[in-house]
Amino acid sequence: MVSSFRCIATGRRRGAAARRLPLLRYALGHHYGFGEHIPGRSDIWAAFQKAQAAAGPDAPGAGGEGGIGTPEQLRKHMRGFQESGVDQVAFIQRAAATSTSKICEALDLFAREVMPEFKEKEAERVQRKTKELAPYVEKAMARKKYMTPLADAEFPKSSRSAARSPNACARGQELPAPQPGSAGEGSRRWRRRSRRWMRRRSS
């Protein structure tokens, strides 16, 4: 589940944060759902205002503040998800001009005053979910077709070229000549052409 997010110590700043939410929802829908966007020409703000006026104040979701509010309001918001069977929530945190420091403050407040209620029930939730899903997982694993393990002889062999060894020159070993058509040969031809071109430029 995806939800808006702003955990605020008091409700005084809630209104300003929540007013940005409908525009964010509309912009996401415009770009990823129903909109036809022309870069540099489409006016999302004008389209949003027109859609708001047409929908009216009683439209579904109008005025909804979602995950924006005080810790108690967010606990209530999260309980709604929990009671519906939702066990994972992704928060949209950076909306409009929200600064990084404000986001960090909100996360800290959320961790201290909202998460503990749900964390203490997490082990019970995981146990219950595991039990509920067990028969379906068992049937799915029974249908699973496993690949036959490779024999030792079937594993591909790889060898590290001495030319790539950082110690090859230090040991006085001669680097192997690149094979015709190899990447090394192509690189050598490119260097020869570059040197010829530099000589012609300097002459």
N, CA and C of each residue as an Amber inpcrd file, in Angstrom:
protein
   609
   0.8350000  -1.1780000   0.0000000   0.0000000   0.0000000   0.0000000
   0.8790000   1.2410000   0.0000000   0.4930000   2.2410000  -0.7620000
   1.2230000   3.5000000  -0.8200000   0.4020000   4.5680000  -0.1160000
   1.0670000   5.3580000   0.7220000   0.3600000   6.3790000   1.4960000
   1.1860000   7.6570000   1.5470000   0.4870000   8.7690000   1.6730000
   1.1740000  10.0330000   1.9540000   1.7790000   9.9400000   3.3500000
   2.7060000  10.8340000   3.6460000   3.3630000  10.7610000   4.9580000
   3.8730000  12.1190000   5.3970000   3.5190000  12.4680000   6.6120000
   4.1170000  13.6120000   7.3090000   3.6850000  13.5210000   8.7610000
   4.5900000  13.1510000   9.6370000   4.2830000  13.0260000  11.0580000
   4.6660000  14.3390000  11.7370000   3.6600000  15.0280000  12.2960000
   3.8360000  16.3630000  12.8490000   3.4590000  16.3480000  14.3250000
   4.2720000  17.0050000  15.1420000   4.0400000  16.9800000  16.5940000
   2.6910000  17.5560000  16.9690000   2.2720000  18.6310000  16.3310000
   0.9640000  19.2350000  16.5930000   0.2210000  19.3740000  15.2800000
  -1.0700000  19.6310000  15.3810000  -1.8930000  19.7290000  14.1820000
  -1.8300000  21.0630000  13.4890000  -1.0340000  22.0000000  14.0070000
  -1.0560000  23.3520000  13.4490000  -0.5180000  23.4010000  12.0270000
   0.5070000  22.5890000  11.7430000   1.1120000  22.6100000  10.4090000
   0.5220000  21.5460000   9.4910000  -0.4690000  20.8470000   9.9780000
  -1.0290000  19.7510000   9.1930000  -1.7240000  20.2440000   7.9390000
  -2.4570000  21.3590000   8.0600000  -3.2310000  21.8610000   6.9280000
  -2.3710000  22.1950000   5.7300000  -1.2490000  22.8960000   5.9610000
  -0.3750000  23.2730000   4.8450000   0.1840000  22.0400000   4.1440000
   0.5990000  21.0460000   4.9320000   1.1440000  19.8220000   4.3350000
   0.0690000  19.0590000   3.5800000  -1.1470000  19.0230000   4.1270000
  -2.2150000  18.2530000   3.4960000  -2.7210000  18.9090000   2.2250000
  -2.6060000  20.2320000   2.1280000  -3.0860000  20.9160000   0.9310000
  -2.2670000  20.5380000  -0.2910000  -1.0130000  20.1090000  -0.0790000
  -0.1810000  19.6980000  -1.2070000  -0.5590000  18.3080000  -1.7140000
  -1.2140000  17.5240000  -0.8850000  -1.4670000  16.1280000  -1.2050000
  -2.3570000  15.9350000  -2.4310000  -3.5150000  16.6280000  -2.5620000
  -4.3450000  16.3980000  -3.7500000  -3.6140000  16.6910000  -5.0570000
  -2.7900000  17.7450000  -5.0580000  -2.0300000  18.0640000  -6.2710000
  -1.0270000  16.9610000  -6.5830000  -0.3760000  16.4390000  -5.5580000
   0.5690000  15.3460000  -5.7690000  -0.1350000  14.1260000  -6.3480000
  -1.3030000  13.7950000  -5.7780000  -2.0680000  12.6480000  -6.2910000
  -2.4210000  12.8510000  -7.7610000  -2.8740000  14.0610000  -8.0770000
  -3.2840000  14.3390000  -9.4570000  -2.0810000  14.2640000 -10.3970000
  -0.9330000  14.8200000  -9.9610000   0.2570000  14.8150000 -10.8070000
   0.7340000  13.3870000 -11.0720000   0.6970000  12.5410000 -10.0430000
   1.0860000  11.1350000 -10.2390000   0.1480000  10.4480000 -11.2270000
  -1.1620000  10.7000000 -11.0640000  -2.1290000  10.1200000 -11.9890000
  -1.9320000  10.6240000 -13.4070000  -1.6120000  11.9200000 -13.5190000
  -1.3990000  12.5060000 -14.8380000  -0.2280000  11.8440000 -15.5550000
   0.8850000  11.6500000 -14.8340000   2.0800000  11.1030000 -15.4550000
   2.0250000   9.5950000 -15.6550000   1.3460000   8.8730000 -14.7550000
   1.4000000   7.4070000 -14.7960000   0.0620000   6.7380000 -15.0760000
  -0.9830000   7.5280000 -15.2350000  -2.2930000   6.9260000 -15.4350000
  -3.0510000   7.4940000 -16.6140000  -3.7920000   8.5400000 -16.3750000
  -4.7530000   9.0250000 -17.3590000  -4.2420000  10.1630000 -18.2330000
  -3.1290000  10.7930000 -17.8830000  -2.7180000  12.0200000 -18.5580000
  -2.0370000  11.8220000 -19.8940000  -2.1220000  12.8540000 -20.7240000
  -1.3530000  12.9370000 -21.9660000  -0.4500000  14.1530000 -21.8320000
   0.8390000  13.9120000 -21.6340000   1.7450000  14.9850000 -21.2750000
   2.5700000  15.4600000 -22.4650000   2.6400000  16.7930000 -22.6370000
   3.4970000  17.4060000 -23.6510000   4.5440000  18.2230000 -22.8970000
   5.7960000  17.7730000 -22.8700000   6.8210000  18.4860000 -22.0960000
   6.9150000  19.9570000 -22.4910000   6.9150000  20.8110000 -21.4650000
   7.0310000  22.2440000 -21.6960000   5.7430000  22.9200000 -22.1160000
   4.6720000  22.1390000 -22.3100000   3.3960000  22.7240000 -22.7530000
   2.2430000  22.3620000 -21.8070000   2.2390000  21.1420000 -21.2920000
   1.1410000  20.7300000 -20.4130000   1.1900000  21.5140000 -19.1050000
   0.0430000  22.0500000 -18.6960000  -0.0630000  22.8000000 -17.4400000
  -0.8250000  21.9370000 -16.4360000  -0.0770000  21.1920000 -15.6070000
  -0.7060000  20.2660000 -14.6640000  -1.5080000  21.0220000 -13.6170000
  -1.0060000  22.1630000 -13.1730000  -1.7170000  22.9450000 -12.1560000
  -3.0760000  23.4090000 -12.6710000  -3.1450000  23.9140000 -13.9060000
  -4.4170000  24.3560000 -14.4750000  -5.3720000  23.1760000 -14.6420000
  -4.8280000  22.0330000 -15.1090000  -5.6660000  20.8480000 -15.2800000
  -6.1810000  20.3550000 -13.9320000  -5.3380000  20.4340000 -12.8940000
  -5.7300000  20.0110000 -11.5530000  -6.8680000  20.8940000 -11.0150000
  -6.7410000  22.1960000 -11.1770000  -7.7900000  23.1140000 -10.7090000
  -9.1060000  22.8580000 -11.4320000  -9.0280000  22.6050000 -12.7170000
 -10.2410000  22.3220000 -13.4980000 -10.8970000  21.0210000 -13.0270000
 -10.0740000  19.9890000 -12.7630000 -10.6020000  18.7040000 -12.2980000
 -11.2130000  18.8350000 -10.9120000 -10.5940000  19.6350000 -10.0380000
 -11.1290000  19.8450000  -8.6920000 -12.4900000  20.5100000  -8.7390000
 -12.6060000  21.5410000  -9.5870000 -13.8800000  22.2620000  -9.7020000
 -14.9750000  21.3540000 -10.2380000 -14.6120000  20.4820000 -11.1870000
 -15.6100000  19.5830000 -11.7780000 -16.0300000  18.4960000 -10.8030000
 -15.1000000  18.0200000  -9.9710000 -15.4090000  16.9320000  -9.0410000
 -16.2510000  17.4010000  -7.8630000 -15.9890000  18.6100000  -7.3850000
 -16.7510000  19.1190000  -6.2480000 -16.1860000  18.6410000  -4.9220000
 -16.6820000  19.2370000  -3.8340000 -16.1250000  18.9220000  -2.5090000
 -16.4700000  17.5360000  -1.9920000 -17.4710000  16.8880000  -2.5720000
 -17.8960000  15.5770000  -2.0820000 -17.3160000  14.4190000  -2.8890000
 -16.3700000  14.6970000  -3.7530000 -15.7720000  13.6310000  -4.5640000
 -14.9820000  12.6710000  -3.6840000 -14.8960000  11.3870000  -4.0540000
 -14.1100000  10.4340000  -3.2540000 -12.6750000  10.8960000  -3.0900000
 -12.2350000  10.9240000  -1.8580000 -10.8600000  11.3260000  -1.5810000
 -10.6590000  12.8140000  -1.4470000 -11.6670000  13.6170000  -1.7210000
 -11.5170000  15.0610000  -1.6020000 -11.3000000  15.4270000  -0.1430000
 -10.2780000  16.1960000   0.0950000  -9.9950000  16.6190000   1.4700000
  -9.3040000  15.5690000   2.3020000  -9.0770000  14.3830000   1.7410000
  -8.4250000  13.3260000   2.5060000  -6.9760000  13.6620000   2.7880000
  -6.5310000  13.4240000   4.0130000  -5.1780000  13.7890000   4.3920000
  -4.2830000  12.5750000   4.5750000  -4.8680000  11.3800000   4.5420000
  -4.0750000  10.1570000   4.5610000  -3.1100000  10.0940000   5.7190000
  -1.8360000   9.9150000   5.3840000  -0.8180000   9.7570000   6.4080000
  -0.1770000  11.0540000   6.8510000  -0.8830000  12.1370000   6.7760000
  -0.3720000  13.4320000   7.2290000  -1.0960000  13.8150000   8.5090000
  -0.3540000  13.9500000   9.6020000  -1.0020000  14.3240000  10.8490000
  -0.1180000  14.0910000  12.0560000  -0.7290000  14.1740000  13.2170000
  -0.0220000  13.9560000  14.4730000   0.2310000  12.4620000  14.6730000
   1.0790000  12.0930000  15.6230000   1.2980000  10.6610000  15.8620000
   0.0120000   9.8880000  16.1200000  -0.9110000  10.4440000  16.8810000
  -2.1780000   9.7410000  17.1480000  -2.9820000   9.5710000  15.8690000
  -3.0050000  10.5990000  15.0190000  -3.7340000  10.4930000  13.7530000
  -3.0840000   9.4670000  12.8280000  -1.7640000   9.3830000  12.8450000
  -1.0910000   8.3840000  12.0210000  -1.2960000   6.9750000  12.5590000
  -1.3610000   6.8330000  13.8800000  -1.6520000   5.5020000  14.4430000
  -3.0320000   5.0360000  13.9780000  -3.9860000   5.9400000  13.9830000
  -5.3340000   5.6000000  13.5150000  -5.3080000   5.2360000  12.0330000
  -4.5540000   5.9920000  11.2570000  -4.4080000   5.7340000   9.8200000
  -3.8040000   4.3450000   9.5780000  -2.7650000   4.0080000  10.3450000
  -2.1030000   2.7190000  10.1850000  -2.9670000   1.5700000  10.6720000
  -3.7530000   1.8080000  11.7200000  -4.6650000   0.7510000  12.2000000
  -5.6740000   0.3750000  11.1210000  -6.1160000   1.3740000  10.3570000
  -7.0450000   1.0930000   9.2580000  -6.4480000   0.1280000   8.2520000
  -5.1950000   0.3460000   7.9140000  -4.5040000  -0.5870000   7.0190000
  -4.3940000  -1.9640000   7.6550000  -4.0000000  -1.9750000   8.9150000
  -3.7860000  -3.2400000   9.6240000  -5.0670000  -4.0600000   9.6760000
  -6.1700000  -3.4140000   9.9790000  -7.4550000  -4.1210000  10.0690000
  -7.9290000  -4.6270000   8.7190000  -7.4410000  -4.0090000   7.6400000
  -7.8200000  -4.4430000   6.2860000  -6.9160000  -5.5510000   5.7610000
  -5.9040000  -5.9210000   6.5430000  -5.0000000  -6.9820000   6.1250000
  -3.7390000  -6.4940000   5.4390000  -3.5570000  -5.1850000   5.3620000
  -2.3500000  -4.6300000   4.7480000  -1.2090000  -4.7280000   5.7530000
  -0.0770000  -5.2900000   5.3480000   1.0340000  -5.4290000   6.2850000
   2.3130000  -4.7460000   5.7990000   2.2290000  -4.0410000   4.6770000
   3.3690000  -3.2670000   4.1960000   2.8610000  -1.9440000   3.6310000
   3.4940000  -0.8510000   4.0440000   3.0870000   0.4760000   3.5970000
   4.3200000   1.2280000   3.1170000   4.2370000   1.7900000   1.9180000
   5.3080000   2.6430000   1.3840000   4.8390000   4.0850000   1.4830000
   5.6250000   4.9330000   2.1170000   5.2540000   6.3300000   2.3230000
   5.8570000   7.2210000   1.2400000   5.0260000   8.1260000   0.7300000
   5.5070000   9.1960000  -0.1430000   5.8600000  10.3650000   0.7630000
   7.1430000  10.6530000   0.8810000   7.5780000  11.6460000   1.8570000
   7.9220000  12.9970000   1.2380000   8.5720000  12.9860000   0.0870000
   9.0080000  14.2580000  -0.4880000   7.9460000  14.7750000  -1.4540000
   7.0890000  15.6460000  -0.9570000   6.0600000  16.2580000  -1.7780000
   6.2790000  17.7680000  -1.7700000   6.1990000  18.3760000  -2.9450000
   6.3740000  19.8210000  -3.0960000   7.7220000  20.2510000  -2.5200000
   7.7200000  21.2590000  -1.6410000   8.9880000  21.8410000  -1.1720000
   9.4090000  21.3110000   0.1940000   9.0140000  20.1020000   0.5360000
   9.3850000  19.5330000   1.8350000  10.8910000  19.3110000   1.8910000
  11.5480000  19.9030000   2.8870000  13.0070000  19.8100000   2.9930000
  13.4150000  18.4770000   3.6050000  14.6720000  18.1250000   3.4000000
  15.2000000  16.8880000   3.9530000  15.1550000  16.9050000   5.4740000
  15.4310000  18.0590000   6.0810000  15.4110000  18.1460000   7.5440000
  14.0160000  17.8950000   8.0960000  12.9830000  18.3830000   7.4010000
  11.6020000  18.1510000   7.8450000  11.2330000  16.6720000   7.7080000
  11.6930000  16.0500000   6.6440000  11.4220000  14.6280000   6.4510000
  12.0850000  13.8210000   7.5610000  13.3310000  14.1620000   7.9090000
  14.0430000  13.4440000   8.9760000  13.3560000  13.6410000  10.3240000
  12.8720000  14.8510000  10.5960000  12.1350000  15.1070000  11.8380000
  10.8760000  14.2490000  11.8980000  10.1640000  14.1750000  10.7630000
   8.9310000  13.3920000  10.7190000   9.2100000  11.9060000  10.9170000
  10.2830000  11.3990000  10.2960000  10.6390000   9.9870000  10.4560000
  11.0260000   9.6710000  11.8950000  11.7680000  10.5840000  12.5190000
  12.1780000  10.3810000  13.9020000  10.9660000  10.3400000  14.8260000
  10.0370000  11.2690000  14.6270000   8.8250000  11.3050000  15.4470000
   7.9770000  10.0510000  15.2150000   7.8950000   9.6140000  13.9590000
   7.1420000   8.4110000  13.6250000   7.7460000   7.1880000  14.3030000
   9.0930000   7.0950000  14.2740000   9.7750000   5.9430000  14.8800000
   9.5750000   5.9040000  16.3920000   9.5350000   7.0660000  17.0130000
   9.4230000   7.1210000  18.4720000   7.9950000   6.9330000  18.9750000
   7.0130000   7.4620000  18.2410000   5.6580000   7.5330000  18.8010000
   4.6000000   6.7440000  18.0400000   4.9290000   6.2500000  16.8510000
   3.9310000   5.4940000  16.0740000   4.3370000   4.0270000  15.9330000
   5.5750000   3.7760000  15.5740000   6.0150000   2.4100000  15.2970000
   5.9160000   1.4430000  16.4770000   6.2130000   1.8730000  17.7120000
   6.1990000   0.8890000  18.8060000   4.9080000   0.0870000  18.9210000
   3.7600000   0.7330000  18.6980000   2.4800000   0.0200000  18.8030000
   2.4060000  -1.1390000  17.8240000   2.9460000  -0.9470000  16.6230000
   2.8460000  -1.9660000  15.5890000   4.0080000  -2.9560000  15.6620000
   5.1420000  -2.4990000  16.1610000   6.2950000  -3.3840000  16.2740000
   6.0630000  -4.4760000  17.3080000   5.3810000  -4.1550000  18.3920000
   5.1660000  -5.1470000  19.4380000   4.2200000  -6.2580000  18.9970000
   3.4650000  -6.0020000  17.9120000   2.5540000  -7.0200000  17.3880000
   3.1140000  -7.7200000  16.1540000   4.3380000  -7.3430000  15.7470000
   4.8850000  -7.8440000  14.4930000   5.1260000  -9.3530000  14.5230000
   5.6970000  -9.8680000  15.5980000   5.9800000 -11.3080000  15.6690000
   4.6900000 -12.1160000  15.5680000   3.6570000 -11.6500000  16.2410000
   2.3580000 -12.3400000  16.1780000   1.7930000 -12.2960000  14.7630000
   1.9360000 -11.1360000  14.0970000   1.4250000 -11.0030000  12.7360000
   2.1430000 -11.9470000  11.7760000   3.4730000 -12.0130000  11.8940000
   4.2600000 -12.8820000  11.0200000   3.8880000 -14.3480000  11.2400000
   3.7100000 -14.7250000  12.4980000   3.3440000 -16.1140000  12.8160000
   1.9730000 -16.4570000  12.2350000   1.0360000 -15.5320000  12.3800000
  -0.3160000 -15.7750000  11.8620000  -0.3110000 -15.8590000  10.3360000
   0.4200000 -14.9470000   9.7010000   0.4750000 -14.9520000   8.2390000
   1.1500000 -16.2100000   7.7150000   2.2300000 -16.6250000   8.3790000
   2.9370000 -17.8390000   7.9670000   2.0260000 -19.0570000   8.0480000
   1.2300000 -19.1170000   9.1090000   0.3090000 -20.2400000   9.2870000
  -0.7740000 -20.2270000   8.2230000  -1.3020000 -19.0330000   7.9100000
  -2.3680000 -18.9210000   6.9060000  -1.8650000 -19.2820000   5.5130000
  -0.6240000 -18.9140000   5.2070000  -0.1030000 -19.1550000   3.8700000
   0.5200000 -20.5360000   3.6960000   0.7600000 -21.2360000   4.7920000
   1.4740000 -22.5140000   4.7400000   0.8940000 -23.5050000   3.7300000
  -0.4260000 -23.7540000   3.6980000  -0.9330000 -24.7350000   2.7220000
  -0.7310000 -24.3060000   1.2750000  -0.8200000 -22.9940000   1.0190000
  -0.6310000 -22.5050000  -0.3530000   0.8430000 -22.5840000  -0.7600000
   1.7290000 -22.2730000   0.1730000   3.1560000 -22.3830000  -0.1030000
   3.5330000 -23.8330000  -0.3660000   2.9540000 -24.7500000   0.4090000
   3.2410000 -26.1730000   0.2330000   2.8110000 -26.6580000  -1.1460000
   1.6230000 -26.2340000  -1.5890000   1.1400000 -26.6400000  -2.9130000
   1.9990000 -26.0370000  -4.0210000   2.3990000 -24.7820000  -3.8340000
   3.2260000 -24.1250000  -4.8470000   4.5860000 -24.7990000  -4.9610000
   5.1810000 -25.1530000  -3.8240000   6.4800000 -25.8100000  -3.8500000
   6.3810000 -27.2200000  -4.4200000   5.2240000 -27.8610000  -4.2370000
   5.0350000 -29.2030000  -4.8050000   4.9830000 -29.1460000  -6.3270000
   4.5000000 -28.0250000  -6.8820000   4.4330000 -27.8740000  -8.3350000
   5.7650000 -27.4340000  -8.9350000   6.6500000 -26.9790000  -8.1120000
   7.9110000 -26.4180000  -8.5980000   8.7780000 -27.5010000  -9.2410000
   9.3180000 -27.2010000 -10.4070000  10.2020000 -28.1170000 -11.1060000
  11.6400000 -27.6240000 -10.9320000  12.4290000 -28.4200000 -10.2630000
  13.8010000 -28.0320000  -9.9750000  14.7090000 -28.4330000 -11.1380000
  15.7070000 -27.6240000 -11.4060000  16.6960000 -27.9560000 -12.4310000
  17.6030000 -29.0810000 -11.9310000  18.0360000 -29.9050000 -12.8650000
  18.9810000 -30.9580000 -12.5060000  20.3370000 -30.3210000 -12.1990000
  20.9230000 -30.6250000 -11.0580000  22.2230000 -30.0180000 -10.7250000
  23.2830000 -30.3630000 -11.7620000  24.1510000 -29.4170000 -12.0620000
  25.2240000 -29.6440000 -13.0210000  26.2830000 -30.5600000 -12.4200000
  26.8050000 -31.4360000 -13.2660000  27.9440000 -32.2460000 -12.8500000
  29.1960000 -31.3740000 -12.8770000  30.2300000 -31.8090000 -12.1750000
  31.4640000 -31.0130000 -12.1200000  32.0280000 -30.7450000 -13.5090000
  31.9270000 -31.7280000 -14.3840000  32.4980000 -31.5880000 -15.7270000
  31.7120000 -30.5930000 -16.5820000  30.4780000 -30.2760000 -16.1820000
  29.6430000 -29.3810000 -16.9830000  29.8400000 -27.9030000 -16.6470000
  30.5380000 -27.6200000 -15.5740000  30.7750000 -26.2150000 -15.2160000
  31.7320000 -25.5970000 -16.2240000  31.4360000 -24.3960000 -16.7380000
  32.3530000 -23.7570000 -17.7000000  33.6610000 -23.3710000 -17.0210000
  34.7540000 -23.5350000 -17.7640000  36.0650000 -23.2100000 -17.2280000
  36.4150000 -21.7740000 -17.6090000  37.0730000 -21.0880000 -16.7250000
  37.5410000 -19.7360000 -17.0120000  38.9710000 -19.6090000 -16.5080000
  39.7820000 -18.9300000 -17.2860000  41.1730000 -18.7260000 -16.8870000
  41.5020000 -17.2560000 -16.9960000  42.2850000 -16.7770000 -16.0630000
  42.6440000 -15.3760000 -16.0580000  43.9060000 -15.1910000 -16.8840000
  43.8100000 -14.3450000 -17.8850000  44.9530000 -14.1280000 -18.7660000
  46.0880000 -13.4700000 -18.0030000  47.3240000 -13.8740000 -18.3330000
  48.4880000 -13.2430000 -17.6960000  48.5490000 -11.7640000 -18.0140000
  47.9570000 -11.3720000 -19.1820000  47.9820000  -9.9620000 -19.5590000
  47.1750000  -9.1170000 -18.5840000  46.2220000  -9.7330000 -17.8880000
  45.3920000  -8.9910000 -16.9560000  45.9390000  -9.0410000 -15.5400000
  46.9630000  -9.8370000 -15.3260000  47.5170000  -9.9560000 -13.9840000
  48.3540000  -8.7370000 -13.6580000  48.0860000  -8.0290000 -12.5540000
  48.8630000  -6.8330000 -12.2280000  50.3090000  -7.1390000 -11.9150000
  50.6450000  -8.4170000 -11.6320000  52.0090000  -8.7720000 -11.2600000
  52.7980000  -9.3790000 -12.4130000  52.1820000  -9.4810000 -13.5870000
  52.8530000 -10.1450000 -14.7060000  54.1280000  -9.4140000 -15.0970000
  54.0530000  -8.0850000 -15.2440000  55.2310000  -7.3050000 -15.6360000
  56.2620000  -7.3070000 -14.5170000  55.7910000  -7.2570000 -13.2710000
  56.7190000  -7.2330000 -12.1370000  57.5260000  -8.5220000 -12.0770000
  56.9370000  -9.6340000 -12.5320000  57.6580000 -10.9140000 -12.4910000
  58.5400000 -11.1050000 -13.7200000  58.5060000 -10.1190000 -14.6390000
  59.3260000 -10.2130000 -15.8480000  58.7560000 -11.1520000 -16.8760000
  57.4620000 -11.4980000 -16.7800000  56.8560000 -12.4060000 -17.7390000
  56.4860000 -11.6430000 -19.0060000  56.5940000 -12.3240000 -20.1240000
  56.2200000 -11.7120000 -21.3910000  54.7060000 -11.8060000 -21.5520000
  54.0930000 -10.6940000 -21.8660000  52.6390000 -10.6880000 -22.0350000
  52.2870000 -11.3930000 -23.3380000  51.2360000 -12.2170000 -23.3290000
  50.8680000 -12.9400000 -24.5540000  50.3660000 -11.9920000 -25.6250000
  50.7240000 -12.2860000 -26.8850000  50.2570000 -11.4530000 -27.9940000
  48.7690000 -11.6540000 -28.1920000  48.0420000 -10.5860000 -28.4700000
  46.6020000 -10.7300000 -28.6800000  46.3130000 -11.5340000 -29.9310000
  45.2680000 -12.3420000 -29.8680000  44.8870000 -13.1730000 -30.9890000
  44.1770000 -12.3300000 -32.0470000  44.3540000 -12.6730000 -33.3330000
  43.6690000 -11.9240000 -34.3930000  42.1510000 -11.9260000 -34.1570000
  41.5760000 -10.7520000 -34.2830000  40.1320000 -10.6340000 -34.1010000
  39.7050000 -10.4320000 -32.6680000  40.6380000 -10.4960000 -31.7180000
  40.2740000 -10.3370000 -30.3100000  40.1740000  -8.8660000 -29.9600000
  39.6050000  -8.6020000 -28.7620000  39.4730000  -7.2160000 -28.3100000
  40.8490000  -6.5840000 -28.1310000  41.8260000  -7.3790000 -27.6680000
  43.1770000  -6.8590000 -27.4900000  43.8100000  -6.4390000 -28.7990000
  43.5880000  -7.2510000 -29.8600000  44.1280000  -6.9290000 -31.1750000
  43.5000000  -5.6500000 -31.7080000  42.1970000  -5.4960000 -31.5190000
  41.5150000  -4.2790000 -31.9690000  42.0380000  -3.0510000 -31.2560000
  42.2890000  -3.1890000 -29.9530000  42.8190000  -2.0760000 -29.1800000
  44.2060000  -1.6900000 -29.6590000  45.0270000  -2.7010000 -29.9940000
  46.3800000  -2.4280000 -30.4870000  46.3330000  -1.7240000 -31.8350000
  45.4550000  -2.1340000 -32.7370000  45.3250000  -1.4590000 -34.0310000
  44.9080000  -0.0070000 -33.8330000  43.9900000   0.2260000 -32.8860000
  43.5320000   1.5940000 -32.6270000  44.6860000   2.4550000 -32.1340000
  45.5520000   1.9040000 -31.2600000  46.6910000   2.6750000 -30.7600000
  47.6830000   2.9940000 -31.8890000  47.9130000   2.0180000 -32.8000000
  48.8240000   2.2680000 -33.9220000  48.2860000   3.3850000 -34.8060000
  46.9890000   3.3630000 -35.1110000  46.3980000   4.4150000 -35.9340000
  46.4730000   5.7690000 -35.2400000  46.2790000   5.7720000 -33.9250000
  46.3490000   7.0310000 -33.1860000  47.7460000   7.6250000 -33.2520000
  48.7640000   6.7630000 -33.1120000  50.1280000   7.2580000 -33.1800000
  50.4470000   7.8180000 -34.5590000  49.9920000   7.1140000 -35.6350000
  50.2420000   7.6080000 -36.9890000  49.5790000   8.9640000 -37.2000000
  48.3370000   9.1120000 -36.6760000  47.6040000  10.3660000 -36.8270000
  48.3280000  11.4960000 -36.0830000  48.8610000  11.2260000 -34.8870000
  49.5800000  12.2330000 -34.1170000  50.8620000  12.6390000 -34.8370000
  51.5500000  11.6750000 -35.4590000  52.7730000  12.0070000 -36.1980000
  52.4690000  12.9110000 -37.3880000  51.3550000  12.6110000 -38.0790000
  50.9920000  13.4540000 -39.2380000  50.6340000  14.8580000 -38.7700000
  49.9860000  14.9710000 -37.6200000  49.6210000  16.2960000 -37.1110000
  50.8470000  17.1020000 -36.7230000  51.8580000  16.4360000 -36.1880000
  53.0360000  17.1610000 -35.7070000  54.0440000  17.4680000 -36.8270000
  53.9140000  16.8070000 -37.9570000  54.8940000  17.0200000 -39.0560000
  54.5010000  18.2180000 -39.9110000
